[in-house]
Amino acid sequence: MPLLRCHPMLKPNPSLLLAAASAICLLAACQPAPPTETQAAAAPAYLAGAYAPTLKRQPSVQEMTAMGRAMFFEPSLSVSGKLACASCHSPEHAYGPPNGLAVQLGGPELKDAGTRAAPSLRYIQNAPAFTEHFHDDDGDDSVDAGPTGGRNWDGRAQSGHEQALAPLLSPREMGNRDAAAVVARLRAGPLAAQFRRTYGDDIFAQPGQALRWALMSLEVFQESPADFYPYTSKYDAVLRKQAVLSPQEARGLALFNAENKGNCASCHISQVSPGGVFPQFTDYGLINLGVPRNGRLPANADPAFFDLGLCGPDRTDLTQHKEYCGSFKTPSLRNVALRQVFFHNGSFTSLEQVLRFYVQRDTAPQKWYPQDRNGKVHKYDDLPPGLEANVNREAPFDRQPGQAPALNEREIADVIAFLHTLTDSDQLAHARH
């Protein structure tokens, strides 16, 4: 039962495309110059790698973490001077949104709305690179899990540093016109001295290197265990045999796992892996759930606009794969009880709504979708006509109108009680009950 979803712009934006191209050029400039024939034999191949140490003095992980942390909380890196990464990814809300807005506001005056809800940045450290054909590491490659991995709601970013650049350049987020503007703000801002101490006094003389290591700083910070994957929830304590679930929580876990009930664990894996890794509560897949259109989003005022996730508009390399349209990343459910909006478009505002949608989408569609003057329900109203076959119909989406839903109200309450056990200990003071 894949809950929640996150982030973007509206339609392909020429200025943003130029900014991205500029960023690519700057990043390319970070790489060592092609060796001459006499140098070729001595040049290590690893210098062309994304994580190659290209500085005279490579800082420690601790120094890079401190630099990334400072950047994450620094609003001067935005055009408005008021928006930091932490504005939308609050540490007091498991690095997710701190409010009930369906989408966050950014741009020069903090008035520009995106089209996707801000995700939590916790528990994405193991996300694999995107592939259209994913095979679990279980020794059986005969099962193709389909599109899996990457970052963002559409999986288009392949790494933490690649993902970090997008909000810096998005006109609806931090609003920098290009990558050079990001470096200029860093050089002129309050973090310049720390950046020089971390990466060398001459770092700003090499804009490509400065951009590269600024993005790497953000990535390294987001790999900090204490901040981003502490594994301190009650459920983690249960897995360590240091605590036990209450009767209601135990019933909720059983319903969460049962294929003929919630079937949530089919996408939100709840078991320790064969290799001993604690569950992330996601399989990193992309799936089309037929989530209702959110009429509160400014982008949706245009009836011709559709956010189709994996096949666009923000992701452009798979636009011809119509079978992917409407698919979005399955997020981790860890700390899900802290959220105030759910799914990629922020269309729901409580876990109760989410669970009811899951089990009533097909048994009582009139509760979730608009109806015409004749009372006919327009199911899957956030998809263009002709894409209905893309919508997932596995349990609990395998029922017909009038049938009993897979979970009743008491069972929904039990599942939600279990979901509260996924809240990390540092977040308990902020948990919504």
C-alpha positions as CSV (number, residue, x, y, z in Angstrom):
1,M,0.0,0.0,0.0
2,P,2.2,2.8,-1.2
3,L,1.4,6.0,0.8
4,L,2.6,9.6,0.3
5,R,4.6,11.3,-2.5
6,C,7.1,14.9,-3.6
7,H,8.6,18.0,-5.6
8,P,8.9,20.2,-8.9
9,M,8.2,23.0,-11.4
10,L,5.3,23.4,-13.8
11,K,6.1,22.9,-17.4
12,P,9.5,22.6,-19.2
13,N,11.0,26.0,-18.7
14,P,13.6,27.3,-21.2
15,S,15.4,29.4,-18.6
16,L,15.7,26.4,-16.3
17,L,16.9,24.2,-19.1
18,L,19.6,26.7,-19.8
19,A,20.5,26.8,-16.1
20,A,20.8,23.1,-16.0
21,A,23.0,23.2,-19.1
22,S,25.2,25.8,-17.4
23,A,25.4,23.6,-14.4
24,I,26.5,20.6,-16.5
25,C,29.2,22.7,-18.1
26,L,30.4,23.9,-14.7
27,L,30.4,20.3,-13.4
28,A,32.3,19.2,-16.4
29,A,34.8,21.9,-15.7
30,C,35.4,20.2,-12.4
31,Q,37.0,17.2,-14.1
32,P,40.7,17.2,-14.8
33,A,41.8,18.4,-18.3
34,P,42.2,15.5,-20.8
35,P,45.8,14.3,-20.4
36,T,48.4,14.7,-23.1
37,E,49.9,11.6,-24.7
38,T,52.8,11.8,-22.3
39,Q,50.5,12.1,-19.3
40,A,48.0,9.5,-20.4
41,A,49.8,6.5,-18.9
42,A,50.2,8.2,-15.5
43,A,46.7,9.8,-15.2
44,P,44.6,7.6,-12.8
45,A,41.3,6.6,-14.4
46,Y,39.5,7.4,-11.1
47,L,39.9,11.1,-11.6
48,A,37.0,11.0,-14.1
49,G,34.6,9.6,-11.5
50,A,31.9,11.6,-9.8
51,Y,33.4,11.2,-6.4
52,A,37.1,11.6,-7.3
53,P,39.2,13.7,-4.9
54,T,40.1,16.6,-7.2
55,L,41.4,19.0,-4.6
56,K,45.0,19.7,-3.4
57,R,43.7,19.1,0.2
58,Q,40.7,16.8,0.4
59,P,38.6,17.6,3.5
60,S,37.5,15.0,6.0
61,V,34.0,13.6,6.1
62,Q,33.4,15.6,9.3
63,E,34.5,18.8,7.6
64,M,32.3,18.2,4.6
65,T,29.3,17.3,6.9
66,A,29.7,20.5,8.8
67,M,29.9,22.5,5.5
68,G,26.8,20.7,4.1
69,R,24.9,21.3,7.4
70,A,25.7,25.0,7.3
71,M,24.6,25.2,3.6
72,F,21.4,23.3,4.3
73,F,20.3,25.9,6.8
74,E,21.5,29.0,5.0
75,P,18.8,31.2,3.3
76,S,21.3,33.4,1.5
77,L,21.7,30.8,-1.2
78,S,18.2,31.6,-2.4
79,V,17.1,34.6,-4.6
80,S,14.7,35.7,-1.8
81,G,17.4,35.4,0.9
82,K,14.7,33.8,3.0
83,L,14.5,30.2,1.8
84,A,16.9,27.5,2.9
85,C,16.8,23.7,2.3
86,A,15.6,23.4,5.9
87,S,12.6,25.7,5.1
88,C,10.9,22.8,3.3
89,H,12.8,19.9,4.9
90,S,12.5,20.8,8.6
91,P,14.6,18.7,11.0
92,E,11.8,19.0,13.5
93,H,9.5,17.2,11.0
94,A,11.9,14.4,10.0
95,Y,13.3,16.6,7.3
96,G,9.9,17.0,5.7
97,P,7.6,20.0,5.3
98,P,6.8,21.9,8.5
99,N,3.3,22.8,7.6
100,G,0.1,21.7,6.0
101,L,0.6,23.3,2.6
102,A,0.0,20.9,-0.3
103,V,3.1,22.3,-2.0
104,Q,5.7,24.7,-0.6
105,L,6.2,28.3,-1.8
106,G,9.4,29.8,-3.2
107,G,10.7,32.1,-5.8
108,P,11.8,35.7,-5.5
109,E,9.0,36.7,-3.1
110,L,8.1,33.3,-1.7
111,K,4.8,33.3,-3.6
112,D,5.5,30.8,-6.3
113,A,3.9,27.4,-5.7
114,G,5.4,24.1,-6.9
115,T,3.3,21.2,-8.1
116,R,4.5,18.4,-5.8
117,A,4.6,18.0,-2.0
118,A,8.0,18.2,-0.3
119,P,9.2,14.8,0.8
120,S,11.0,13.7,3.9
121,L,14.8,13.4,3.2
122,R,15.1,10.7,5.9
123,Y,15.8,7.0,5.0
124,I,16.7,7.5,1.3
125,Q,20.4,6.7,1.8
126,N,20.0,3.2,0.2
127,A,18.0,4.3,-2.8
128,P,19.4,2.6,-5.9
129,A,20.1,4.4,-9.1
130,F,17.1,4.5,-11.4
131,T,16.5,1.6,-13.7
132,E,13.6,0.6,-15.8
133,H,14.2,-3.1,-15.0
134,F,15.0,-3.8,-11.3
135,H,15.8,-7.2,-9.9
136,D,15.9,-7.8,-6.2
137,D,19.1,-9.1,-4.8
138,D,17.5,-12.5,-3.9
139,G,19.2,-14.7,-6.5
140,D,16.2,-14.9,-8.8
141,D,16.6,-12.5,-11.7
142,S,13.5,-13.9,-13.5
143,V,11.3,-11.3,-11.7
144,D,11.5,-7.8,-13.2
145,A,10.1,-5.3,-10.7
146,G,10.0,-2.6,-13.3
147,P,11.0,1.1,-12.9
148,T,12.8,1.5,-9.6
149,G,15.1,3.9,-7.8
150,G,16.4,7.4,-8.3
151,R,15.5,10.4,-6.3
152,N,12.7,13.0,-6.6
153,W,9.1,11.8,-7.1
154,D,9.9,10.8,-10.6
155,G,13.3,9.2,-9.9
156,R,15.2,11.5,-12.2
157,A,18.1,12.4,-9.9
158,Q,20.6,9.6,-9.7
159,S,22.5,10.9,-6.6
160,G,22.3,13.2,-3.7
161,H,24.5,15.8,-5.3
162,E,22.5,15.7,-8.5
163,Q,19.2,16.1,-6.5
164,A,20.7,19.0,-4.4
165,L,21.1,21.1,-7.5
166,A,17.5,21.0,-8.6
167,P,15.9,23.2,-5.8
168,L,18.8,25.6,-6.1
169,L,17.9,26.3,-9.7
170,S,14.2,25.8,-9.6
171,P,12.4,29.2,-10.2
172,R,9.7,28.0,-7.8
173,E,12.1,27.1,-5.1
174,M,15.5,28.9,-4.4
175,G,15.4,30.6,-7.8
176,N,19.0,30.9,-8.9
177,R,19.2,31.6,-12.6
178,D,22.1,29.3,-13.2
179,A,24.8,27.4,-11.4
180,A,27.2,30.3,-11.6
181,A,24.7,32.3,-9.6
182,V,24.8,29.6,-6.9
183,V,28.5,29.9,-6.6
184,A,28.3,33.7,-6.6
185,R,25.9,33.6,-3.7
186,L,28.1,31.2,-1.8
187,R,31.2,33.3,-2.4
188,A,29.4,36.6,-1.3
189,G,27.6,35.1,1.6
190,P,28.3,34.3,5.3
191,L,29.6,30.8,4.5
192,A,32.4,31.9,2.2
193,A,35.1,31.7,4.9
194,Q,34.1,28.3,6.1
195,F,33.9,27.1,2.4
196,R,37.5,28.3,1.8
197,R,38.7,26.7,5.0
198,T,37.1,23.4,3.9
199,Y,38.1,23.3,0.3
200,G,41.1,25.7,0.0
201,D,41.7,29.4,-0.3
202,D,41.6,29.2,-4.1
203,I,38.3,27.3,-4.4
204,F,36.3,30.2,-5.8
205,A,38.8,30.8,-8.5
206,Q,37.6,27.5,-9.9
207,P,33.8,27.9,-10.2
208,G,33.3,24.4,-11.4
209,Q,35.1,22.9,-8.5
210,A,33.3,25.2,-6.1
211,L,29.9,24.0,-7.4
212,R,31.0,20.4,-7.4
213,W,32.1,20.5,-3.8
214,A,29.1,22.6,-2.6
215,L,26.8,19.9,-3.9
216,M,29.0,17.2,-2.5
217,S,28.8,18.9,0.9
218,L,25.0,18.7,0.8
219,E,25.2,15.1,-0.2
220,V,27.6,14.1,2.6
221,F,25.6,16.0,5.2
222,Q,22.5,14.0,4.1
223,E,24.4,10.8,4.7
224,S,24.8,11.7,8.3
225,P,23.2,8.8,10.3
226,A,22.1,10.7,13.3
227,D,20.2,13.2,11.2
228,F,18.9,11.2,8.3
229,Y,18.7,7.5,9.3
230,P,18.9,7.1,13.1
231,Y,16.7,3.9,13.3
232,T,15.4,5.0,16.7
233,S,11.6,4.3,16.4
234,K,9.7,2.0,18.6
235,Y,9.5,-0.5,15.7
236,D,13.3,-0.5,15.5
237,A,13.4,-1.3,19.3
238,V,10.9,-4.1,18.6
239,L,13.2,-5.5,15.9
240,R,16.1,-5.3,18.4
241,K,13.9,-7.2,20.9
242,Q,14.1,-4.2,23.3
243,A,10.3,-3.4,23.2
244,V,7.1,-5.1,22.2
245,L,4.1,-3.8,20.2
246,S,0.9,-3.1,22.0
247,P,-2.1,-5.4,21.0
248,Q,-3.5,-2.7,18.7
249,E,-0.1,-2.0,17.1
250,A,0.5,-5.8,16.6
251,R,-2.9,-6.1,14.9
252,G,-2.0,-3.1,12.7
253,L,1.3,-4.7,11.7
254,A,-0.5,-8.0,10.8
255,L,-3.0,-6.1,8.7
256,F,-0.2,-4.0,7.1
257,N,1.5,-7.3,6.0
258,A,-1.5,-9.4,5.0
259,E,-1.9,-9.7,1.3
260,N,-5.7,-10.0,1.5
261,K,-6.0,-7.0,3.8
262,G,-3.8,-3.9,3.6
263,N,-1.1,-5.5,1.5
264,C,1.0,-2.4,2.4
265,A,4.2,-4.4,2.8
266,S,4.1,-5.4,-0.9
267,C,5.6,-1.9,-1.6
268,H,6.5,-0.7,1.9
269,I,8.7,-3.6,3.0
270,S,8.5,-4.1,6.8
271,Q,10.9,-7.0,7.3
272,V,14.6,-7.1,8.0
273,S,16.4,-7.9,4.8
274,P,18.2,-11.3,4.4
275,G,21.4,-9.3,4.8
276,G,20.3,-7.9,8.1
277,V,19.4,-4.4,7.0
278,F,16.5,-2.9,8.9
279,P,13.5,-2.1,6.7
280,Q,13.2,1.3,4.9
281,F,9.4,0.8,4.4
282,T,9.8,1.3,0.7
283,D,10.8,-0.9,-2.2
284,Y,12.0,2.3,-4.1
285,G,9.5,1.5,-6.9
286,L,7.4,3.8,-9.0
287,I,3.7,3.2,-9.1
288,N,0.4,4.7,-10.4
289,L,-2.3,4.8,-7.7
290,G,-4.8,6.9,-9.4
291,V,-4.6,9.6,-6.8
292,P,-7.3,12.2,-7.1
293,R,-6.5,15.6,-8.7
294,N,-5.8,18.3,-6.1
295,G,-7.8,21.3,-7.2
296,R,-6.0,23.5,-4.7
297,L,-2.7,23.5,-6.7
298,P,-2.4,26.6,-8.9
299,A,-1.0,24.4,-11.7
300,N,-4.2,22.4,-11.8
301,A,-6.2,25.5,-12.6
302,D,-5.2,24.7,-16.2
303,P,-7.3,21.6,-17.2
304,A,-4.7,20.7,-19.8
305,F,-2.0,20.4,-17.2
306,F,-1.2,16.9,-15.8
307,D,1.7,15.9,-13.6
308,L,2.5,12.5,-15.0
309,G,5.6,11.7,-12.8
310,L,7.8,9.2,-14.6
311,C,6.9,10.4,-18.1
312,G,6.9,14.1,-17.4
313,P,6.8,17.1,-17.4
314,D,9.8,17.4,-15.1
315,R,11.4,14.2,-16.3
316,T,11.9,14.3,-20.0
317,D,13.8,11.1,-21.0
318,L,10.8,8.8,-20.7
319,T,8.1,10.9,-22.3
320,Q,7.5,8.3,-25.0
321,H,6.8,5.6,-22.4
322,K,3.1,6.2,-22.0
323,E,2.8,3.0,-19.9
324,Y,4.8,4.9,-17.2
325,C,2.6,8.0,-17.1
326,G,1.2,8.7,-13.7
327,S,3.8,6.7,-11.8
328,F,5.5,8.2,-8.8
329,K,8.1,7.0,-6.2
330,T,6.9,4.9,-3.3
331,P,8.2,6.9,-0.3
332,S,9.4,5.5,3.0
333,L,6.7,5.3,5.7
334,R,9.1,6.0,8.4
335,N,7.9,9.1,10.3
336,V,4.8,9.1,8.2
337,A,2.7,10.1,11.3
338,L,4.4,13.5,11.3
339,R,3.1,14.4,7.8
340,Q,0.3,16.8,7.3
341,V,-0.1,16.2,3.5
342,F,0.1,13.0,1.6
343,F,0.9,11.7,-1.9
344,H,2.9,13.5,-4.6
345,N,0.2,16.3,-5.0
346,G,-0.6,16.8,-1.3
347,S,-4.2,15.8,-2.0
348,F,-4.9,14.3,1.4
349,T,-4.4,15.7,4.9
350,S,-4.6,12.8,7.3
351,L,-3.6,9.1,7.5
352,E,-7.3,8.3,8.0
353,Q,-8.1,9.8,4.6
354,V,-5.2,7.9,3.0
355,L,-6.2,4.5,4.4
356,R,-9.8,5.0,3.5
357,F,-8.8,6.0,-0.1
358,Y,-6.8,2.8,-0.4
359,V,-9.6,0.5,0.6
360,Q,-12.5,2.5,-0.9
361,R,-11.0,3.8,-4.2
362,D,-12.7,1.0,-6.1
363,T,-15.5,0.0,-3.7
364,A,-16.9,3.6,-3.3
365,P,-15.2,5.8,-6.0
366,Q,-17.9,8.5,-5.6
367,K,-16.2,9.4,-2.3
368,W,-12.9,10.3,-4.0
369,Y,-13.6,11.4,-7.5
370,P,-15.9,14.0,-9.1
371,Q,-19.2,13.2,-10.7
372,D,-20.9,14.6,-13.8
373,R,-24.5,15.9,-13.9
374,N,-25.8,12.4,-14.5
375,G,-24.0,11.1,-11.4
376,K,-21.3,9.2,-13.4
377,V,-18.0,9.1,-11.5
378,H,-14.9,10.4,-13.3
379,K,-12.3,8.0,-11.8
380,Y,-8.6,8.7,-12.0
381,D,-9.3,12.4,-12.8
382,D,-5.6,13.4,-12.6
383,L,-4.8,11.3,-15.7
384,P,-5.5,12.3,-19.3
385,P,-8.0,10.0,-21.0
386,G,-6.6,6.7,-22.3
387,L,-4.2,6.1,-19.4
388,E,-6.5,4.3,-17.1
389,A,-4.8,0.9,-17.7
390,N,-1.7,2.3,-16.0
391,V,-3.4,2.5,-12.6
392,N,-2.5,-0.3,-10.1
393,R,-5.2,-2.8,-9.4
394,E,-3.4,-5.2,-6.9
395,A,-5.0,-5.7,-3.5
396,P,-6.6,-3.7,-1.9
397,F,-7.4,-2.2,-5.3
398,D,-9.0,-5.4,-6.6
399,R,-12.6,-4.8,-5.6
400,Q,-15.7,-3.5,-7.3
401,P,-18.3,-0.8,-6.3
402,G,-20.5,-2.0,-3.5
403,Q,-18.1,-4.6,-2.2
404,A,-16.9,-4.4,1.3
405,P,-13.5,-2.6,1.6
406,A,-10.4,-4.6,2.5
407,L,-10.2,-2.8,5.9
408,N,-13.0,-1.6,8.1
409,E,-12.8,1.5,10.4
410,R,-11.4,-0.4,13.3
411,E,-8.8,-2.1,11.2
412,I,-7.8,1.3,9.7
413,A,-7.3,2.6,13.2
414,D,-5.1,-0.4,14.0
415,V,-2.9,0.2,11.0
416,I,-2.5,3.8,11.9
417,A,-1.5,2.8,15.4
418,F,1.2,0.7,13.9
419,L,2.4,3.5,11.6
420,H,2.9,5.7,14.7
421,T,5.5,3.2,15.8
422,L,7.7,4.2,12.9
423,T,8.3,7.7,14.3
424,D,11.9,8.2,15.3
425,S,12.6,9.1,19.0
426,D,13.9,12.6,18.3
427,Q,10.5,13.3,16.6
428,L,8.1,12.1,19.2
429,A,7.6,15.5,20.7
430,H,6.3,16.7,17.2
431,A,4.2,13.6,16.4
432,R,0.6,14.2,15.6
433,H,-1.9,12.0,17.4
